[in-house]
Amino acid sequence: MEGLYPINSLSKNILIIILLFTSSITLISALEITNVEFIRTSCGLTTYPTLCFNSLLTRAGAIQTSPKLLAQTALSVTLDTTRTTSSSMVKLSKVHGMAPLEVAAMKDCIELLSDSVYELQKSLDEMIRPGSKNPRLVMSDIQTWVSSAMTDEDTCTEGFKNDTKMKSVVRGKIVNVAHLTSNALALINNYASLSSYSRKLDVACNVKMLLSLLLCVNVSSIHHEIMKCFLLQNNYINVCVDFFNLISLSIDKVDAHQVFTCYCC
């Protein structure tokens, strides 16, 4: 009988290890799902949500649930795509047989894309640089530069007025870049509106919902919809979205995690 005690103790330790391992896997899965859902929800604020989601999905682990990293990554993806498209346009400009007007339009388009790359790069540099200026002014500069990049991209196709084959080729290359830039600007605008210097409750009771979540459980009641949201880390900033109508918000702590119970209209 005495020989059974070490075995039972060993079995218990093994069981604990297995449970911890399983819990870790479950936690990692929950974190991954949360990161993906954060991107999906945030991309819902853009004009081209499917393109937004697909372009950022592979970077979900790096973005996690940070609105700043989301906007920054969207900007980085847009910059890379614009650079690639710009190089492609330079090669395309060397194709023989274009009409004089098309040659001139292509030259203008290449210059516009070059300006767009420059503006996007400046924007990304400002987002990455540690804050030394007034955050409001920095975000305003970034929004202006990305808007200018969008204008450059839209103007690029305007030089090809006639319905030519070259216009279709150019448009096919530029539209993707323009849509990515539009999405990046939407996410930047959203991040700017959520930043601490402008964060405040809306009178119309549009909710400021925390998206940095470990778990969100939807519990329906007769009169209200209740969302119980478990915050992943307590040091995340409040991230707001406006698709809930908040009646009241209570905050408790469960196992060192803040739990937000939102009663929604």
DRENPA-3360 file (N, C-alpha, C; in nm, 2 decimals, always signed):
BEGIN
1 = MEGLYPIN = +0.08/-0.12/+0.00/+0.00/+0.00/+0.00/+0.09/+0.13/+0.00 ~ +0.20/+0.12/+0.07/+0.29/+0.24/+0.08/+0.34/+0.28/-0.06 ~ +0.36/+0.18/-0.14/+0.41/+0.21/-0.28/+0.31/+0.29/-0.36 ~ +0.19/+0.29/-0.32/+0.09/+0.36/-0.40/+0.09/+0.51/-0.38 ~ +0.15/+0.56/-0.27/+0.15/+0.70/-0.24/+0.23/+0.78/-0.34 ~ +0.36/+0.74/-0.37/+0.43/+0.81/-0.47/+0.37/+0.81/-0.61 ~ +0.30/+0.70/-0.64/+0.24/+0.69/-0.77/+0.12/+0.79/-0.78 ~ +0.04/+0.79/-0.67/-0.07/+0.89/-0.66/-0.02/+1.03/-0.67;
9 = SLSKNILI = +0.09/+1.06/-0.60/+0.14/+1.19/-0.60/+0.19/+1.23/-0.74 ~ +0.26/+1.13/-0.80/+0.31/+1.15/-0.94/+0.20/+1.18/-1.03 ~ +0.09/+1.09/-1.02/-0.03/+1.11/-1.11/-0.09/+1.24/-1.09 ~ -0.10/+1.29/-0.97/-0.16/+1.42/-0.94/-0.08/+1.53/-1.01 ~ +0.06/+1.52/-1.00/+0.14/+1.62/-1.06/+0.13/+1.62/-1.21 ~ +0.12/+1.50/-1.27/+0.10/+1.49/-1.41/-0.03/+1.55/-1.45 ~ -0.13/+1.52/-1.37/-0.27/+1.57/-1.41/-0.27/+1.72/-1.40 ~ -0.20/+1.78/-1.30/-0.19/+1.93/-1.29/-0.12/+1.98/-1.41;
17 = IILLFTSS = -0.01/+1.92/-1.45/+0.07/+1.97/-1.57/-0.02/+1.96/-1.69 ~ -0.09/+1.85/-1.71/-0.18/+1.84/-1.83/-0.29/+1.95/-1.82 ~ -0.35/+1.97/-1.71/-0.45/+2.07/-1.70/-0.39/+2.21/-1.73 ~ -0.27/+2.24/-1.67/-0.21/+2.37/-1.70/-0.18/+2.38/-1.85 ~ -0.13/+2.28/-1.91/-0.10/+2.28/-2.05/-0.23/+2.30/-2.14 ~ -0.33/+2.23/-2.10/-0.46/+2.25/-2.17/-0.51/+2.39/-2.15 ~ -0.50/+2.44/-2.03/-0.55/+2.58/-2.00/-0.47/+2.68/-2.09 ~ -0.34/+2.65/-2.10/-0.26/+2.74/-2.17/-0.30/+2.74/-2.32;
25 = ITLISALE = -0.32/+2.62/-2.37/-0.37/+2.61/-2.52/-0.50/+2.69/-2.53 ~ -0.59/+2.66/-2.44/-0.72/+2.73/-2.45/-0.71/+2.88/-2.44 ~ -0.62/+2.93/-2.35/-0.59/+3.07/-2.34/-0.54/+3.13/-2.47 ~ -0.44/+3.06/-2.52/-0.37/+3.10/-2.65/-0.48/+3.11/-2.76 ~ -0.56/+3.01/-2.77/-0.67/+3.01/-2.87/-0.76/+3.12/-2.85 ~ -0.80/+3.15/-2.72/-0.89/+3.26/-2.69/-0.83/+3.40/-2.73 ~ -0.69/+3.41/-2.70/-0.62/+3.53/-2.74/-0.62/+3.55/-2.89 ~ -0.59/+3.44/-2.96/-0.59/+3.45/-3.11/-0.73/+3.49/-3.17;
33 = ITNVEFIR = -0.83/+3.43/-3.11/-0.97/+3.46/-3.16/-1.00/+3.60/-3.13 ~ -0.96/+3.65/-3.01/-0.98/+3.79/-2.97/-0.91/+3.88/-3.07 ~ -0.79/+3.86/-3.10/-0.71/+3.94/-3.19/-0.78/+3.95/-3.33 ~ -0.82/+3.83/-3.38/-0.89/+3.83/-3.51/-1.02/+3.90/-3.51 ~ -1.10/+3.88/-3.40/-1.22/+3.95/-3.39/-1.21/+4.10/-3.38 ~ -1.10/+4.14/-3.31/-1.07/+4.29/-3.30/-1.05/+4.35/-3.44 ~ -0.97/+4.28/-3.52/-0.94/+4.33/-3.65/-1.07/+4.33/-3.74 ~ -1.15/+4.22/-3.73/-1.28/+4.21/-3.80/-1.37/+4.33/-3.76;
41 = TSCGLTTY = -1.39/+4.35/-3.63/-1.47/+4.46/-3.58/-1.42/+4.59/-3.63 ~ -1.29/+4.62/-3.61/-1.24/+4.75/-3.65/-1.25/+4.77/-3.80 ~ -1.23/+4.67/-3.88/-1.24/+4.68/-4.02/-1.38/+4.71/-4.07 ~ -1.48/+4.68/-3.98/-1.61/+4.71/-4.01/-1.64/+4.86/-4.02 ~ -1.54/+4.94/-3.96/-1.56/+5.08/-3.97/-1.51/+5.14/-4.10 ~ -1.44/+5.06/-4.18/-1.38/+5.11/-4.31/-1.48/+5.10/-4.42 ~ -1.44/+5.16/-4.54/-1.52/+5.15/-4.66/-1.51/+5.02/-4.73 ~ -1.40/+4.95/-4.71/-1.37/+4.82/-4.78/-1.33/+4.72/-4.67;
49 = PTLCFNSL = -1.43/+4.68/-4.59/-1.40/+4.59/-4.48/-1.33/+4.46/-4.51 ~ -1.37/+4.40/-4.62/-1.32/+4.26/-4.66/-1.17/+4.28/-4.69 ~ -1.14/+4.38/-4.77/-1.00/+4.41/-4.81/-0.92/+4.44/-4.68 ~ -0.98/+4.52/-4.60/-0.91/+4.56/-4.47/-0.88/+4.43/-4.39 ~ -0.98/+4.35/-4.37/-0.96/+4.23/-4.29/-0.85/+4.13/-4.35 ~ -0.86/+4.11/-4.48/-0.77/+4.02/-4.55/-0.63/+4.07/-4.55 ~ -0.61/+4.20/-4.55/-0.48/+4.26/-4.56/-0.41/+4.26/-4.42 ~ -0.49/+4.25/-4.31/-0.43/+4.26/-4.18/-0.44/+4.13/-4.10;
57 = LTRAGAIQ = -0.51/+4.03/-4.15/-0.53/+3.90/-4.08/-0.40/+3.84/-4.04 ~ -0.30/+3.83/-4.13/-0.18/+3.76/-4.10/-0.09/+3.83/-4.00 ~ -0.13/+3.95/-3.97/-0.05/+4.03/-3.87/-0.13/+4.04/-3.74 ~ -0.23/+3.96/-3.72/-0.32/+3.97/-3.60/-0.24/+3.95/-3.47 ~ -0.14/+3.86/-3.47/-0.05/+3.84/-3.35/+0.02/+3.96/-3.31 ~ +0.07/+4.04/-3.41/+0.15/+4.16/-3.38/+0.06/+4.27/-3.34 ~ -0.06/+4.28/-3.40/-0.15/+4.39/-3.37/-0.22/+4.37/-3.24 ~ -0.25/+4.24/-3.20/-0.32/+4.21/-3.08/-0.45/+4.29/-3.08;
65 = TSPKLLAQ = -0.48/+4.37/-2.98/-0.60/+4.45/-2.97/-0.57/+4.59/-2.95 ~ -0.46/+4.64/-3.01/-0.41/+4.77/-3.00/-0.46/+4.86/-3.12 ~ -0.54/+4.96/-3.10/-0.59/+5.04/-3.21/-0.47/+5.11/-3.28 ~ -0.37/+5.15/-3.20/-0.25/+5.22/-3.26/-0.18/+5.12/-3.35 ~ -0.15/+5.00/-3.30/-0.08/+4.91/-3.39/-0.16/+4.87/-3.51 ~ -0.29/+4.87/-3.49/-0.38/+4.83/-3.61/-0.37/+4.94/-3.71 ~ -0.38/+5.07/-3.67/-0.37/+5.18/-3.77/-0.22/+5.18/-3.83 ~ -0.13/+5.16/-3.74/+0.01/+5.16/-3.79/+0.04/+5.05/-3.89;
73 = TALSVTLD = -0.01/+4.93/-3.86/+0.01/+4.82/-3.95/-0.06/+4.84/-4.08 ~ -0.19/+4.89/-4.08/-0.26/+4.92/-4.20/-0.18/+5.02/-4.29 ~ -0.12/+5.12/-4.22/-0.04/+5.22/-4.29/+0.08/+5.15/-4.35 ~ +0.15/+5.06/-4.28/+0.26/+4.99/-4.33/+0.23/+4.91/-4.45 ~ +0.12/+4.83/-4.44/+0.08/+4.75/-4.55/+0.05/+4.83/-4.68 ~ -0.02/+4.95/-4.65/-0.05/+5.04/-4.76/+0.08/+5.09/-4.83 ~ +0.17/+5.13/-4.74/+0.30/+5.18/-4.80/+0.37/+5.08/-4.88 ~ +0.38/+4.96/-4.83/+0.45/+4.85/-4.91/+0.38/+4.83/-5.04;
81 = TTRTTSSS = +0.25/+4.82/-5.04/+0.17/+4.80/-5.16/+0.19/+4.91/-5.26 ~ +0.19/+5.04/-5.21/+0.21/+5.15/-5.30/+0.35/+5.15/-5.36 ~ +0.45/+5.12/-5.28/+0.58/+5.11/-5.34/+0.59/+5.01/-5.45 ~ +0.53/+4.89/-5.42/+0.53/+4.78/-5.53/+0.46/+4.83/-5.65 ~ +0.34/+4.89/-5.63/+0.27/+4.94/-5.75/+0.34/+5.05/-5.82 ~ +0.41/+5.14/-5.75/+0.49/+5.24/-5.81/+0.60/+5.18/-5.90 ~ +0.67/+5.08/-5.85/+0.77/+5.01/-5.93/+0.71/+4.95/-6.05 ~ +0.60/+4.89/-6.04/+0.53/+4.82/-6.15/+0.49/+4.93/-6.25;
89 = MVKLSKVH = +0.45/+5.04/-6.21/+0.41/+5.15/-6.30/+0.53/+5.20/-6.38 ~ +0.64/+5.21/-6.32/+0.77/+5.25/-6.39/+0.80/+5.15/-6.50 ~ +0.79/+5.02/-6.47/+0.81/+4.92/-6.57/+0.71/+4.93/-6.69 ~ +0.58/+4.96/-6.65/+0.48/+4.97/-6.74/+0.50/+5.09/-6.84 ~ +0.56/+5.19/-6.79/+0.58/+5.31/-6.87/+0.68/+5.29/-6.98 ~ +0.76/+5.18/-6.97/+0.86/+5.15/-7.07/+0.80/+5.07/-7.19 ~ +0.67/+5.03/-7.18/+0.61/+4.96/-7.28/+0.59/+5.05/-7.41 ~ +0.62/+4.99/-7.52/+0.61/+5.07/-7.65/+0.47/+5.07/-7.70;
97 = GMAPLEVA = +0.44/+5.16/-7.78/+0.31/+5.17/-7.85/+0.20/+5.25/-7.78 ~ +0.24/+5.32/-7.67/+0.14/+5.41/-7.61/+0.13/+5.54/-7.69 ~ +0.01/+5.59/-7.68/-0.02/+5.72/-7.75/+0.05/+5.83/-7.66 ~ +0.09/+5.95/-7.73/+0.16/+6.06/-7.66/+0.08/+6.10/-7.53 ~ -0.05/+6.11/-7.54/-0.13/+6.15/-7.42/-0.11/+6.04/-7.30 ~ -0.11/+5.92/-7.34/-0.09/+5.81/-7.24/+0.05/+5.81/-7.18 ~ +0.15/+5.85/-7.26/+0.29/+5.86/-7.21/+0.29/+5.97/-7.11 ~ +0.23/+6.08/-7.14/+0.23/+6.20/-7.04/+0.15/+6.16/-6.92;
105 = AMKDCIEL = +0.03/+6.10/-6.94/-0.05/+6.06/-6.82/+0.03/+5.96/-6.73 ~ +0.10/+5.86/-6.79/+0.18/+5.77/-6.72/+0.29/+5.83/-6.64 ~ +0.35/+5.93/-6.70/+0.46/+6.01/-6.63/+0.40/+6.08/-6.51 ~ +0.29/+6.14/-6.53/+0.22/+6.21/-6.41/+0.18/+6.11/-6.30 ~ +0.13/+6.00/-6.35/+0.09/+5.90/-6.25/+0.20/+5.85/-6.16 ~ +0.32/+5.83/-6.23/+0.44/+5.78/-6.16/+0.48/+5.88/-6.05 ~ +0.48/+6.01/-6.09/+0.51/+6.12/-6.00/+0.41/+6.13/-5.88 ~ +0.29/+6.11/-5.91/+0.18/+6.11/-5.81/+0.20/+6.00/-5.71;
113 = LSDSVYEL = +0.23/+5.88/-5.76/+0.26/+5.76/-5.67/+0.38/+5.78/-5.59 ~ +0.48/+5.85/-5.65/+0.60/+5.88/-5.57/+0.57/+5.97/-5.46 ~ +0.49/+6.07/-5.48/+0.44/+6.16/-5.38/+0.36/+6.09/-5.27 ~ +0.28/+5.99/-5.32/+0.20/+5.91/-5.23/+0.29/+5.83/-5.13 ~ +0.39/+5.77/-5.19/+0.49/+5.69/-5.11/+0.55/+5.78/-5.00 ~ +0.59/+5.90/-5.05/+0.66/+5.99/-4.95/+0.57/+6.03/-4.84 ~ +0.44/+6.06/-4.87/+0.34/+6.10/-4.77/+0.31/+5.99/-4.67 ~ +0.30/+5.87/-4.73/+0.27/+5.75/-4.64/+0.39/+5.72/-4.55;
121 = QKSLDEMI = +0.51/+5.74/-4.61/+0.63/+5.71/-4.53/+0.64/+5.81/-4.41 ~ +0.61/+5.94/-4.44/+0.61/+6.04/-4.34/+0.51/+6.01/-4.23 ~ +0.39/+5.96/-4.27/+0.29/+5.93/-4.17/+0.33/+5.81/-4.08 ~ +0.39/+5.71/-4.15/+0.43/+5.59/-4.07/+0.54/+5.63/-3.97 ~ +0.64/+5.71/-4.02/+0.75/+5.76/-3.93/+0.69/+5.83/-3.81 ~ +0.59/+5.91/-3.83/+0.53/+5.99/-3.72/+0.46/+5.89/-3.62 ~ +0.40/+5.79/-3.67/+0.32/+5.70/-3.59/+0.42/+5.61/-3.50 ~ +0.53/+5.58/-3.56/+0.63/+5.49/-3.49/+0.71/+5.57/-3.39;
129 = RPGSKNPR = +0.74/+5.70/-3.43/+0.83/+5.78/-3.34/+0.77/+5.80/-3.20 ~ +0.85/+5.79/-3.10/+0.79/+5.81/-2.96/+0.74/+5.95/-2.95 ~ +0.63/+5.97/-2.88/+0.56/+6.10/-2.88/+0.65/+6.21/-2.81 ~ +0.69/+6.31/-2.89/+0.76/+6.42/-2.83/+0.68/+6.55/-2.86 ~ +0.59/+6.54/-2.96/+0.51/+6.66/-2.99/+0.37/+6.65/-2.92 ~ +0.29/+6.75/-2.95/+0.15/+6.74/-2.91/+0.08/+6.63/-2.99 ~ +0.02/+6.53/-2.92/-0.04/+6.42/-2.99/-0.15/+6.46/-3.09 ~ -0.23/+6.56/-3.05/-0.33/+6.61/-3.14/-0.28/+6.66/-3.27;
137 = LVMSDIQT = -0.17/+6.73/-3.27/-0.10/+6.79/-3.39/-0.04/+6.68/-3.47 ~ +0.02/+6.58/-3.40/+0.08/+6.47/-3.47/-0.02/+6.39/-3.55 ~ -0.14/+6.36/-3.49/-0.24/+6.29/-3.56/-0.30/+6.37/-3.67 ~ -0.31/+6.50/-3.65/-0.36/+6.59/-3.76/-0.27/+6.58/-3.88 ~ -0.14/+6.59/-3.85/-0.04/+6.58/-3.96/-0.06/+6.45/-4.04 ~ -0.07/+6.34/-3.96/-0.08/+6.21/-4.02/-0.20/+6.20/-4.11 ~ -0.31/+6.25/-4.06/-0.44/+6.24/-4.13/-0.43/+6.32/-4.26 ~ -0.36/+6.44/-4.25/-0.35/+6.52/-4.37/-0.26/+6.46/-4.48;
145 = WVSSAMTD = -0.15/+6.39/-4.43/-0.06/+6.33/-4.53/-0.13/+6.21/-4.60 ~ -0.20/+6.13/-4.52/-0.27/+6.01/-4.58/-0.38/+6.06/-4.67 ~ -0.45/+6.16/-4.63/-0.55/+6.22/-4.72/-0.49/+6.27/-4.85 ~ -0.38/+6.33/-4.85/-0.31/+6.38/-4.97/-0.27/+6.26/-5.05 ~ -0.22/+6.15/-4.99/-0.18/+6.03/-5.06/-0.30/+5.97/-5.14 ~ -0.42/+5.98/-5.07/-0.54/+5.93/-5.14/-0.58/+6.02/-5.26 ~ -0.56/+6.15/-5.25/-0.59/+6.24/-5.36/-0.49/+6.21/-5.47 ~ -0.37/+6.19/-5.44/-0.27/+6.16/-5.55/-0.31/+6.03/-5.62;
153 = EDTCTEGF = -0.35/+5.93/-5.55/-0.39/+5.80/-5.61/-0.51/+5.82/-5.70 ~ -0.61/+5.89/-5.65/-0.73/+5.92/-5.73/-0.70/+6.00/-5.86 ~ -0.61/+6.09/-5.85/-0.57/+6.18/-5.96/-0.50/+6.10/-6.07 ~ -0.43/+5.99/-6.02/-0.35/+5.91/-6.11/-0.43/+5.86/-6.23 ~ -0.55/+5.81/-6.21/-0.63/+5.75/-6.32/-0.70/+5.86/-6.40 ~ -0.71/+5.98/-6.35/-0.78/+6.08/-6.42/-0.71/+6.12/-6.55 ~ -0.58/+6.11/-6.56/-0.51/+6.14/-6.68/-0.55/+6.05/-6.80 ~ -0.60/+5.93/-6.77/-0.63/+5.84/-6.88/-0.78/+5.86/-6.91;
161 = KNDTKMKS = -0.82/+5.97/-6.97/-0.96/+6.00/-6.99/-1.03/+5.91/-7.09 ~ -0.96/+5.87/-7.20/-1.02/+5.79/-7.30/-1.03/+5.64/-7.24 ~ -1.13/+5.57/-7.29/-1.15/+5.43/-7.25/-1.05/+5.34/-7.32 ~ -0.92/+5.34/-7.28/-0.82/+5.27/-7.35/-0.78/+5.15/-7.26 ~ -0.71/+5.06/-7.33/-0.66/+4.94/-7.26/-0.57/+4.97/-7.15 ~ -0.48/+5.08/-7.17/-0.39/+5.12/-7.07/-0.46/+5.18/-6.95 ~ -0.57/+5.25/-6.97/-0.64/+5.30/-6.86/-0.69/+5.18/-6.77 ~ -0.74/+5.08/-6.83/-0.79/+4.96/-6.75/-0.68/+4.90/-6.67;
169 = VVRGKIVN = -0.56/+4.89/-6.73/-0.44/+4.83/-6.66/-0.40/+4.92/-6.54 ~ -0.39/+5.05/-6.57/-0.35/+5.14/-6.46/-0.45/+5.14/-6.35 ~ -0.58/+5.15/-6.39/-0.69/+5.15/-6.29/-0.68/+5.02/-6.20 ~ -0.66/+4.91/-6.26/-0.66/+4.78/-6.19/-0.55/+4.79/-6.08 ~ -0.44/+4.85/-6.11/-0.32/+4.86/-6.02/-0.35/+4.96/-5.91 ~ -0.41/+5.07/-5.95/-0.42/+5.19/-5.86/-0.54/+5.17/-5.76 ~ -0.65/+5.11/-5.81/-0.77/+5.10/-5.72/-0.74/+5.02/-5.59 ~ -0.66/+4.92/-5.60/-0.63/+4.84/-5.48/-0.55/+4.93/-5.38;
177 = VAHLTSNA = -0.46/+5.01/-5.43/-0.38/+5.10/-5.35/-0.47/+5.20/-5.28 ~ -0.56/+5.26/-5.37/-0.65/+5.36/-5.32/-0.74/+5.31/-5.21 ~ -0.79/+5.19/-5.23/-0.88/+5.13/-5.13/-0.80/+5.10/-4.99 ~ -0.68/+5.05/-5.01/-0.60/+5.03/-4.89/-0.57/+5.16/-4.81 ~ -0.54/+5.26/-4.89/-0.52/+5.39/-4.83/-0.64/+5.45/-4.76 ~ -0.76/+5.43/-4.82/-0.88/+5.47/-4.76/-0.91/+5.40/-4.63 ~ -0.88/+5.27/-4.63/-0.90/+5.19/-4.51/-0.80/+5.23/-4.40 ~ -0.68/+5.26/-4.44/-0.58/+5.30/-4.34/-0.62/+5.43/-4.28;
185 = LALINNYA = -0.67/+5.52/-4.36/-0.71/+5.65/-4.31/-0.83/+5.64/-4.21 ~ -0.92/+5.55/-4.25/-1.04/+5.52/-4.16/-0.99/+5.47/-4.02 ~ -0.89/+5.38/-4.02/-0.84/+5.33/-3.89/-0.76/+5.43/-3.82 ~ -0.69/+5.52/-3.89/-0.62/+5.63/-3.83/-0.71/+5.73/-3.76 ~ -0.82/+5.76/-3.84/-0.92/+5.85/-3.78/-0.99/+5.79/-3.66 ~ -1.01/+5.66/-3.67/-1.08/+5.59/-3.55/-0.98/+5.60/-3.43 ~ -0.85/+5.57/-3.45/-0.76/+5.57/-3.34/-0.75/+5.71/-3.29 ~ -0.75/+5.81/-3.37/-0.74/+5.95/-3.33/-0.86/+5.99/-3.24;
193 = SLSSYSRK = -0.97/+5.94/-3.27/-1.10/+5.97/-3.20/-1.10/+5.89/-3.06 ~ -1.02/+5.78/-3.06/-1.02/+5.70/-2.93/-0.91/+5.74/-2.84 ~ -0.82/+5.82/-2.89/-0.70/+5.86/-2.80/-0.74/+5.93/-2.68 ~ -0.66/+5.92/-2.58/-0.70/+5.97/-2.45/-0.74/+6.12/-2.45 ~ -0.67/+6.20/-2.54/-0.70/+6.34/-2.53/-0.84/+6.37/-2.59 ~ -0.90/+6.28/-2.66/-1.04/+6.31/-2.71/-1.14/+6.21/-2.67 ~ -1.11/+6.12/-2.57/-1.20/+6.02/-2.54/-1.31/+6.07/-2.44 ~ -1.43/+6.06/-2.47/-1.54/+6.11/-2.39/-1.67/+6.04/-2.43;
201 = LDVACNVK = -1.76/+6.03/-2.33/-1.89/+5.96/-2.36/-1.98/+6.05/-2.45 ~ -2.05/+5.98/-2.54/-2.14/+6.06/-2.63/-2.27/+6.07/-2.56 ~ -2.33/+6.19/-2.59/-2.46/+6.21/-2.52/-2.57/+6.12/-2.57 ~ -2.56/+6.07/-2.70/-2.66/+5.98/-2.75/-2.64/+5.84/-2.70 ~ -2.55/+5.82/-2.61/-2.53/+5.70/-2.54/-2.47/+5.59/-2.63 ~ -2.39/+5.64/-2.73/-2.30/+5.55/-2.81/-2.19/+5.50/-2.72 ~ -2.17/+5.37/-2.71/-2.09/+5.31/-2.61/-1.94/+5.33/-2.65 ~ -1.86/+5.34/-2.54/-1.72/+5.33/-2.55/-1.69/+5.19/-2.50;
209 = MLLSLLLC = -1.68/+5.09/-2.58/-1.66/+4.95/-2.54/-1.52/+4.92/-2.55 ~ -1.47/+4.85/-2.45/-1.33/+4.80/-2.44/-1.32/+4.68/-2.54 ~ -1.22/+4.69/-2.63/-1.20/+4.58/-2.73/-1.08/+4.50/-2.69 ~ -1.00/+4.54/-2.59/-0.89/+4.46/-2.55/-0.94/+4.35/-2.46 ~ -1.01/+4.25/-2.52/-1.08/+4.16/-2.44/-1.02/+4.02/-2.44 ~ -1.03/+3.95/-2.33/-1.00/+3.80/-2.33/-1.12/+3.73/-2.38 ~ -1.24/+3.77/-2.33/-1.36/+3.69/-2.36/-1.48/+3.79/-2.35 ~ -1.57/+3.77/-2.44/-1.69/+3.85/-2.44/-1.81/+3.76/-2.45;
217 = VNVSSIHH = -1.90/+3.76/-2.35/-2.01/+3.67/-2.35/-2.14/+3.74/-2.37 ~ -2.22/+3.70/-2.46/-2.35/+3.77/-2.48/-2.46/+3.70/-2.40 ~ -2.52/+3.77/-2.31/-2.62/+3.71/-2.22/-2.75/+3.79/-2.25 ~ -2.85/+3.72/-2.30/-2.98/+3.79/-2.33/-3.07/+3.79/-2.21 ~ -3.13/+3.90/-2.19/-3.24/+3.91/-2.09/-3.37/+3.96/-2.16 ~ -3.48/+3.97/-2.08/-3.60/+4.01/-2.15/-3.59/+4.15/-2.20 ~ -3.54/+4.24/-2.12/-3.54/+4.38/-2.15/-3.41/+4.43/-2.21 ~ -3.30/+4.37/-2.18/-3.17/+4.43/-2.21/-3.08/+4.32/-2.27;
225 = EIMKCFLL = -2.99/+4.36/-2.35/-2.88/+4.27/-2.39/-2.76/+4.30/-2.30 ~ -2.70/+4.19/-2.25/-2.59/+4.21/-2.15/-2.47/+4.15/-2.21 ~ -2.36/+4.23/-2.21/-2.23/+4.18/-2.26/-2.14/+4.17/-2.14 ~ -2.09/+4.06/-2.11/-1.99/+4.04/-2.00/-1.85/+4.03/-2.07 ~ -1.77/+4.13/-2.05/-1.64/+4.13/-2.12/-1.52/+4.13/-2.03 ~ -1.44/+4.03/-2.05/-1.32/+4.01/-1.96/-1.20/+4.07/-2.03 ~ -1.15/+4.18/-1.96/-1.04/+4.25/-2.02/-0.91/+4.17/-2.01 ~ -0.83/+4.16/-2.12/-0.71/+4.08/-2.12/-0.61/+4.13/-2.03;
233 = QNNYINVC = -0.58/+4.26/-2.04/-0.48/+4.32/-1.95/-0.53/+4.46/-1.90 ~ -0.51/+4.48/-1.78/-0.57/+4.60/-1.72/-0.50/+4.73/-1.76 ~ -0.39/+4.72/-1.83/-0.32/+4.85/-1.87/-0.35/+4.89/-2.01 ~ -0.44/+4.83/-2.08/-0.48/+4.87/-2.21/-0.57/+5.00/-2.20 ~ -0.55/+5.09/-2.30/-0.64/+5.21/-2.30/-0.78/+5.17/-2.34 ~ -0.88/+5.25/-2.30/-1.01/+5.22/-2.34/-1.03/+5.25/-2.49 ~ -1.08/+5.14/-2.56/-1.10/+5.15/-2.70/-1.25/+5.16/-2.72 ~ -1.29/+5.25/-2.80/-1.44/+5.27/-2.82/-1.48/+5.24/-2.96;
241 = VDFFNLIS = -1.61/+5.19/-2.96/-1.67/+5.17/-3.09/-1.82/+5.22/-3.07 ~ -1.88/+5.25/-3.18/-2.02/+5.30/-3.16/-2.13/+5.22/-3.21 ~ -2.12/+5.09/-3.19/-2.23/+5.00/-3.24/-2.31/+4.94/-3.12 ~ -2.28/+4.99/-3.00/-2.37/+4.96/-2.88/-2.43/+5.08/-2.83 ~ -2.55/+5.07/-2.78/-2.61/+5.18/-2.71/-2.61/+5.14/-2.56 ~ -2.53/+5.22/-2.49/-2.51/+5.19/-2.35/-2.61/+5.25/-2.26 ~ -2.67/+5.16/-2.17/-2.76/+5.21/-2.06/-2.67/+5.23/-1.94 ~ -2.60/+5.13/-1.90/-2.52/+5.14/-1.78/-2.40/+5.05/-1.79;
249 = LSIDKVDA = -2.30/+5.08/-1.71/-2.18/+5.00/-1.72/-2.13/+4.97/-1.58 ~ -2.11/+4.85/-1.54/-2.05/+4.81/-1.41/-1.92/+4.74/-1.43 ~ -1.83/+4.77/-1.33/-1.70/+4.71/-1.34/-1.67/+4.63/-1.22 ~ -1.63/+4.51/-1.23/-1.59/+4.42/-1.12/-1.46/+4.36/-1.15 ~ -1.41/+4.28/-1.06/-1.28/+4.21/-1.08/-1.30/+4.06/-1.06 ~ -1.26/+3.98/-1.15/-1.27/+3.83/-1.14/-1.13/+3.78/-1.18 ~ -1.07/+3.71/-1.08/-0.94/+3.65/-1.11/-0.84/+3.75/-1.17 ~ -0.83/+3.86/-1.11/-0.74/+3.97/-1.15/-0.77/+4.03/-1.28;
257 = HQVFTCYC = -0.88/+3.99/-1.34/-0.92/+4.06/-1.47/-1.04/+4.14/-1.44 ~ -1.05/+4.26/-1.51/-1.16/+4.35/-1.50/-1.28/+4.29/-1.58 ~ -1.40/+4.29/-1.53/-1.51/+4.24/-1.60/-1.61/+4.36/-1.62 ~ -1.64/+4.38/-1.74/-1.73/+4.49/-1.77/-1.87/+4.44/-1.81 ~ -1.97/+4.47/-1.74/-2.10/+4.43/-1.77/-2.18/+4.55/-1.83 ~ -2.21/+4.54/-1.96/-2.27/+4.65/-2.03/-2.42/+4.62/-2.05 ~ -2.51/+4.70/-2.00/-2.65/+4.69/-2.03/-2.69/+4.78/-2.14 ~ -2.73/+4.72/-2.25/-2.74/+4.79/-2.38/-2.89/+4.80/-2.42;
265 = C = -2.93/+4.92/-2.47/-3.06/+4.94/-2.52/-3.09/+4.85/-2.64;
% end
